[in-house]
Amino acid sequence: MKTRISILFSALCFTQSAFSETPNEQVLDVLSQSVTLRQASIAPDGKHLAFGVNSEGESSIAVLELPSFRPINNMKMGSSFQMGDFFWANNTRLISQVRDKLTSRERPVDTGNLYAFDFDGRNGKMIFGGHASQPSAASHIKKAPTILGLANFLDPLPQDENQILLRVLPATLNAKGSSAKIDGSELAKIARIDVNNGVIRSYGYQAPIARAQYVLNEDKKPILVSGMAEDLSVQTYLFNSDEKEWKKLELPGNFEAFQATENDKFVVGLAGIGEEKRGIYKLNLKTLQLEKVFSDEKYDVIKLYSSIDKKTVIGAQIASPLPTYILLDKTHPDAQILKSAINTFPNEQVSLFNKTEDGSQALIWAGSDKSDGSLYLFDIKNQKIRYLYSFREAEKQLPLTDTTPISFTTSDGINLEGFYTQALETKKGKTNKLVVLVHGGPFGVRDTFLFDPEVHLLAQHGYNVLRVNFRGSGGRGEAFEALGYQKWGTDIQRDIYEGVQWAIKEKGIDANKVCIMGTSFGGYSAVMNPIRYPDTYQCAIANAGVYDLSMLYEEGDVPRIYSGKSFLHTTLGTDQAMLAENSPSKLVDKLSVPLLLAHGRRDSRAPLEHFEVLTDALNKEKKPYTVFLGEKEGHGFYSETVRKDYFKTVLAFLNQHLDD
């Protein structure tokens, strides 16, 4: 990278002491920290509870005894590795993904390795991945050969406590031999693995399509896969057990299979047929016809809830602004658990983590706009819910403000939705300052009402926050998403601008106290919107943005991953003149607001070249800007220390340009 970046950083970065108001250190500490808990799971026999714990930059798995909650173990991987997502293989043994800690990057890298250990910490062993076959440092004896690839948990095989099924993406080692290379084009296979020694008992059923998700029958054999073709279409294949081959099914609506039901007579999944929003359908495996179960008039179904035994689809959630649930089988015991959770935590998002084999206890998660989620133990027999822990315990110390859904109609007649978070009142009373926080993507992604650290960071320091789910955002159907295709710098930007005008009119925002901020596509918009609407903003904060649209075809990981170029062709277009007309780096002469640019030097999605091409253009036009660089950061800031410094920089910048 060019050394002049460091020179620019030294010349243009301001110091905290230049501003009159000091950020609230307690707020900074709470909101820059990673969640304390990241995952939880109860053992099948209900005797132990495992947590994924984040503490001082380390990830571990803690195990408590039930019902006493006595600490049993806190498993860590040492200086070179971190524990990732985990699951119970049986009553006594856990299996965790392993992430490598690299000196060149803040964020640990998933290299496809799995580590198995007993709940008390004994009998630990790498059972899958490249590390499982490397020599032991102590004995220099090579371990049992294993499959190189990325593995995801597929099924616990309840009838066999020593084996599980994994979905494996075969991989090759990188040039250094330290991590697995995956680009998304790999054809998955199913591995049956011994959880004690890592021996692969069987390996096969190669999927006929990339990004395949398997559906198993009651005998734990695959009967269906849904995956993505290179043209972005979802395709589904049926496995012919007699001929041992896959047959492609011609199904409408990009049907995506989820789970077999009704004694393997049907497979339930999601599809968006015709003009309908994405809804629930079941595929008759005899007639190979789809039958609609449920669809909403306005919103997609975004999540299906399965019974713990994976035999019944009990419910669903739709993409409405506030959580809305549909119970499909109201008589099922697991549906009753979900119903109890929904009734206990109104206007919160709930999830059933897992349940004991005897059905006596279940773990429930509930989260909202002011809570990053809390964990509860549900005594099913006695219908009692016990609070256990919060995923971000320190959030309770802050007077967090409410987030409310909003909607408005654009000048071309499109109904848009979003969220408005009221600023915490200052000593001077209510504030009329606004930060427009733009989400990334831009396609298929959406803002939700759930807890967002950046939203509360801003609101706690006196800034009202507006988030707009512009055309192209997810949850409103394929037609709504397609409205944003090839409109990155035009219609989408107008949606954001008209959202600001709505806030000025409806919320009493001072038109001279508005700033725009975002990451990834939001970073692009933070620069592009002030170019399109120069009199609207007093400042702009862009993090990890893309600033030359044609560069997306050449730099970064998007053109190199499976279906990446198809995504760009569809959503961005190939007209070079149009790309230039919508690239901030080509239009800096029209930029007149103070600009804060943040970027990670190790960003592979929006590589530093985007930052460089924009700063080159700004320098040529003699436009001032402020810089915040994360030396070992990627796409977004992972380190708590870097995140806190970035938040401090943001608040100081806002205070300078929106100060009363």
N, C-alpha and C positions, 0 to 999 in steps of 0.2 A: 504494500500500500504506500501511498505517497507520503513522504515525511512532512510535506507542507501542512498536512492535517493537524499535526501536533503544534505547528507554528500558529495556525489559525485558532486552535483551541486556547493557546496561551494568550493570544492577542484579544480574543473576543469574549472569553468567559468572564462573567462578572462575579463579584464576591458577595457573600451573604450580608456582610456589614453595610452594603450600599443601600439597603432597604430598611424602612422604619419598623415594619411589623415582623415579629419573630414567629415562625410556625410553631404550632403546638407540638412539643416533643412527644407527649403521650400519644397523640393521634398518629404522628409519624411512626412511632415504634409499633403500635398495634396494627396499622394498615400496611406497613412495609414488610412485616413478618409473614412467613409462610404459615399455612394453617398448621396448628399443633398436631391434629389428627388428620390423616388422609384416607383411611380405610378402616373397616371393622368387620369381624366375622365371628360367629359363634360356632363352636365345634358341634359336629353332628349329634353327639351324645349330651350336649348342653353343659358339660363339666368345665369348659374353659372358654375364655373370650380373648381374641387376638386383636390388636390394634396396630395400624401403621402409624408410627410416631415420627414427627419432624422436630429436632431439637438441636440448636446451635449448628445448623448446616449439615447435620447427620440424619439419615433415615434409618429407622430400626423397626423391629416388630416386637411389641410387648405382649406378654401373655399373662392373664389373670385367672385365678381359680374361681369357679362359681359354686355356690352362691356367696362365698366369703369375700370375693374380690381381692384375695391375697395375691400380691405380685409373685409370679413364678419365674419369669425370664424376660430379658430385654436383648434380643438378638441383633448384633451388629456385624458388619462384614469387614471391618478394618479400614485401613487408610486408602485402599485402592478401589473399593467397591461400596455400593449402597444397595439397601434392600428396596425393591420396587413393589408392585402389586403382588398380592399373595392369595392363597386359598387353602382350605383344609382338604388334604387328600383322604384322610380318614379321621378317626377320633383322636389320634395322637400325633399325627405328622402334618406339617405345613410345608408348602412349596411357595417359594418367592422368586419373582423375576430379579435378576441381578443387573445393576447398572454400573458401568465403569466410570470412575472419576479420572478425568484427564487434566493434566496441568495446563493445557492450552485453552480449556473451556470451563465456564462456571457450571453449566448444566451437565449432569451426568448423562452418559450415552447408554441406551439400551442395546446390548450386544447379543441378545438372544439366549443368554444363559439362565438356567434355573437351578436354584439351591434348595435342597430339602433338609429338614431338621425336625427333631421331636420337640414337642411343646416346651420341654424343660431345657432345651438347648443342646441336648446330646445327639450323637449320630448325624452330625451335619455333613452334607456331601453335595458337591456339584453333580447334578444328574443329567444335565442337558446343555448343549452348546459347546463352543470352542474351548472354554475353560475346563469343561468336563473331561477333555481328552488331552490336556496339557500335562507335562510331567509335574510331579509333586516337588516342591522346593526342598523338602526334607529328605525324601528318599530317591529322587530322580527316577522314579519308576513311572512309566507312562500309564495313565488311567485307561479304563475301558473306552474303546472308540465310541463316538457318538455322532449324531447327525448335526451338521452345521446349519443353523437357520434360526429364525425367530419363531418362538412357540407361544401359543395362547391356549389357555385352559378350555377344553371342549366339554368334557363330561367326567364326573367323579367315579363312575362305575360303582354304584352303591353296593352291588352284590360281590364286589372283589376289592377288599380293603388294601390290597397291595399294588393295584394298577389303576391308572387313569388314562383318559384319552386326551391328546393334544392336537391342536391344529397347527401344522408346521409350514412355514414358508421357507423353502430351501434357499440357502444363501452362499455367497463366496466371501472369503476374507478380503479385507482391504489390503493395500500395498504393504502396510506395516504388520499385517497379520493380527491386529488387535481387535477389530470389530467386523461384524457381518454387514455385507452390502446388500441392501434391499431397495428396489426401485418401484415395487408395486406390480410388476408384470409376472412375478413368480406364480406358479401353479401349486396351490397348497396340497398337502397330503395329511393323512391322519396317522398319528403314531400312538401305539399302545405301549406305555412305559411303566417300568417297575419303580415305585416311589422310594424304594429302599436303596437300590444300587444303580439305578439309571439304565438298566438293560432294556433295550428296545425289543419288545416281544413281537410286534408287527408294525409294518409301515407300508401304507398303500392308499387306495382310493383317491388317486390324484384327481384334483378338480379339473374340469375342462375349460375353465375360465378364470381370469385373474380376480383377485379380491373376493374370493369365494367364501360364503358363509354356509356351513353344512347344517342340514336338518337331519337328525337321527330318528330312527324308529324306536319302539320299545325294546328291541333287542340290541340297541346301541350300534346299529348299522346305518350308514348314510342312505337316505332315500332321495334327497334333493339338495341342490346347491343353487344359490343365487349369487351372481357376481357382476362385475362391470366390464363391458367391452371397451375397446379403445376409443370408440365414438361416444362414450359416456352413457350409453344405454345399459339398463339392467337386464340381464338375461338369466333364465332359469333352466336347469337341466334336471331330468329325472334319471335315477340310476336303475338300470335293468340288471337285477341280481342274477338272472339266468345267463345273460350274454356278457355280463361283467363290463358293461359300457354305459356311457351317459348319452341320453337323448335330449336334444334341445326342444323346449316347449315354446310354442308361439303364443305368448300371453300378452294381453294388452296392459297399458298403464304402468310399465316398468315394475311389474310385480316383484316384490322382494320377500322371499320366504323367511319365516321366523320360527315356526314350531309345528310339529305334527300333533294332531289331536284326534279324539274320538277313535281310539284304538287303531291309529295310523290310517284312518280312512280319508282324512283331510290334512292339509297343511295351511295354517293361518299365516297371513302376511299383509303387507301394505302395498297399495297401488293407487294411482291417480288416473282414472279412466275418463276420457273426454274432457269436459270442462270441470269435472268434479275435483274437489280437494282430495289430497291423499288420504285414503280411508282404509278400513279393515276389510279384507276379503279372505275367503277360504277356498282353496283349490281342492276339488274332488279328484282324488288320485285314480279313480276308476274312469270317470268321463273326461278328466283333464279340463274341466270348465271352472271358471271363477264365479263365486256367489258372494254378493256384497253382504257384509255383516253390519257395518256402520260407516258413515261418513258425515262430516259436519259441513254446513253450508258455507262457512267462512274460513275455517282453519284446518290445517293438516293434522292428522294424527301423527304425533312425533315419538310416542313411546308405547310399547306393549308390555304389559305385566304378565309374567308367567307364574303359574303355581310352582311351589318349591320342587315338586317332583317332575317338572317340565312336561306334564301331560295335558295341561289345560291353560288356555289364555284367559285370565280372569278379568283383565281390565285394560284400560288405555288412558293416555293423556293427550289432550289436544293443545295446539299452540296458541291458545287464547292468552291475552295479556296477564290475567291472573290464572293460577292453576285450575284446570277443569278436568275432571276424571269421568270416565265411563266404566261402569261395572258390567262385564259381559256375562259372567256366571255368578249371580248374586248368592247362590246357595253353596258355593264352594267354600270350605273353611278358610283358605288363604284370601278369598275375596272378602270375607268377614273381617280379617285382620286389616286389609287395606281400607275397608269402609270405616273401621274403628279409628284408624290413623287419620283419615280424611276428616272425620267428624271431630276428632280431638284437636286437630291443628287446622282450623279453617283459614283459608287464604294463605296457606303455606304449601310449598311443594313437599310431597312425602314420597318415600321410597322404602320398599320392603327389602332389606339387605339379604337376610337369610333366616332360616328357621331350623330348629332341631328336628331330628328324624321322627321323634315321637309326637311332634306337633304341639309341644307344651310351651315353647318359648320362641320368640322372634325378635330380631333386631330391626328397629325402625329409625329411619333418618327423616328429619324435618328441617326445612330451611326457608328463609324468607328474605325480604329486602333488607332487613336489619339484623339478620343472623346468617352466618356462613354455614349453618347447619348444626344440629344437635342430635345426639344418639340416645335412643330410648330402648329399654328392654321391656318387651310386652309379655306379661304372664297371661297366656291365652286362656287357660282354664279358669282363672279368677278374674279375667278381664281387667287387669291392672297394668298401667304403663308407668315405668320407673325411669326417671331421667338419669342418664349416666354421665355424659361428657359433651362439651361443645367443641366443635372442630377449630374454632378460633375463640378460646376462652376469654381473652382480654377484651373482646368487642363489647362485653357487658359493661365495661367501665366508661364507655362513651355514650353521650346523649344523641344517638343516631336519629336522623330525621326520616320521614316517610317518603316512599316513592309511589307515585300514583300513575296509572295508565292515562294517556291522552290520545286524542285523535283529531285530525283536521283534513280538509279536502284541498287538494292542490289546484292550481290554476287550470290544469287540464282535466280536472274531474276525478282524480284518483284519491280514494280514501286511504290515508296513511295513519299509522299508529306509532306510539312510542311511549316514553316515560319521562316524567318530570319529578325531580327530587328537590324539595324545598331546602334552602340553605338554613343552617343553624343561625338563629338570631344573634347578632353581635350586641355589644353594649349600646350601639346606636339604634338598635331595633332591627326590623326586617331589612334585608338587603335587596337591591334591585339589579345586582350584577349577575351575568349569565355566562356559563361555559357550555358550549355545544360539544358533547363528547360523541365522536363518530366511531361506529364499530367497524371491524375489519371484514374481510371476506373478498368482495362484497356480497357474493351470491350464496344463498342457502344458509347464511349466518344471520342471526338476529339478536337484538338486545332483549333481555328478559327482566323481570322485576326482581330477580334474585340478587343476593348480596354482591356488590362490586366495590373492591377497595378504592379504586380511583374515584368513583362517584362519591363515596363518603369522605375521602380526603378533601375533595373540593367543597362539598356541602359543609363539612365541619369548619372550614376556614372562610365561610361567608359567601360562597358562590352557589347560586342555583344551577342545577344541571339539567340539560335537555338532551335526550337521546331519541333519535328518529329512526324508525325502521323503514327506510326509504325503499322505493321499488327495487326489486332484486333481492331483498332480504328473504330469509326463509320463513316457513310456517304458514304462508298464504296461498300455496298452490304453485304449480309449475308456470302457469300463465303470468302470475304476478312476478315471479322470479325473472321470467324472460323479458319483462318490461324494462329491466335494467341492462340487458345485454347490449354491449357496444355503446352504452350511454354513461360510461364512467365519469366523464368530465362535463356532461350536459344535463340530462334529465335528473340523474341522481343528485347532482350538485344543486339543481333547482329545488328538489325536494327538501334538502337540508336547509337551504336559504329560506324557503317558505315556512319551515318549522320555526326558524328564528323569528320571523314576522308574526307567527301565531303566538309565540311566547311574549313578544313585546306588547301585543294587543291584549292577550288574555291574562297574563301574569304580571303585568305592570313592570316589565323589564325596561331599564333605561337603554335606549338604542345606542347610547354612547359608552356602554359598559358591557360589551360582548366580546368573548374570545372563543376561538374554535380549537379543538384538541382531538387527537386520535392516534392510533397505532396501526401499522400495516396499511390497508386501504384507508383507514381513518387518518393515517399520516399523510397519505396522498391528498385526501380531501381537505385536510387542515391547511395545505398550501394552495390547492386548486380552488377552493371556495372563495377565499379572499381575492384571487385573481379574477374570478367570474363576477364577484359582488364586492368591489373594493371599498365601498362606503359602509359596509355592514359590521366589520370587525375592528377591534382596537389592537388585537394581537393574535398570533397563531402558534400552536405547539404541535410539531409533527415528530412522531417517533416511528422508526423502522419503516418509513414510507418508500413507495416506488415513485420515481419522479421523471422517468423517461419510459413511456409505455412500450416503445419498440425494443428496449433493452430486455423486457421480460421474455422475449423469444431467444435471448442469447445468454443472459447471466442468471445465476441462481439455480435453484433445484427444480422449479416448475417445468421447464422444457425437457428436463432429464428424467422426470418420473413418468410412470405409465399413465397414459391418457392426458398428460400435462399439456401437450401441444394442441390436442383436441379441445381441451378446456379453453385455452387462449384463443383459438380460432373462433370458437362459438361465442365466448363472452366478451372478447376484446376486439376481434376483427384483425384484418391484415392490411387495410388501407393505410399506407405510410403517411399520407397527408393528414388523414383523420387522427392517427396516433400522435403525430406532431402537434396538431391543433389541441390535443387534450393532455399534453405532457407539461407539467409545471416547469421543467428545466428549459423548455423552449419559450416560456411566456413570462420570465421573471421581470421583464420590463414593465409588466402590468401589476407587479406585486408592490404594495406600498405599506404593508403593516409590519410591525416588529415581529421577528420570527425566531423561535427556538427550535433547533434541530437536534434530535436525539437519535442515536444509532448504536448498534452493537457491531464491533469490528468483525465478529465471527458469524454474522447473519448470513444464512444460506438461502433464505426465502427472498429477502430483499437485500442483496449483498451491498457492501459498502460502496460499490461503484455507483449506486443510485445516489447516495449521499454526495459522492465526489462530483458527479455530473451536475447536481444542483448547486453545490457550493462554487464550482467553476463558473457557472452562469451568473451566480450572485456576485462573485468577485469581479467579473467582467463588467457588470452593470453598476459596480460600486454600491451594492445594496448591503447594509449591515445585517448581521444575524448572530445568534448566540448558539454555542455548541455544547452538547453533553454526549460524550462517547463512553461506551462500556467496553473496556479493553478486551475482555474474554467473554463477552456476552453475545448471544445469538439473536433470534427474532423475539424481542421482548427481554426484559431484564429478570434473570433468575436469582442472582445473589441478593440477599436481604440488604446488605450494606450498600450495594449499587442502587437498589430500588429506593432505599431511603434517601440517598444523595440525589437521585433523580427527582423524587417527590419534593425535596427541599428546593431544588432548582426551579421546578415548575411553579411552586408557590411564590418564590421570590420574583419570578418573571411576571406572574399574574399581579402580584402586589404592585409592581412597578408600573404596569400598563392599565390596570383597572382600579387603581387606588382612588379613594374618594378625595 
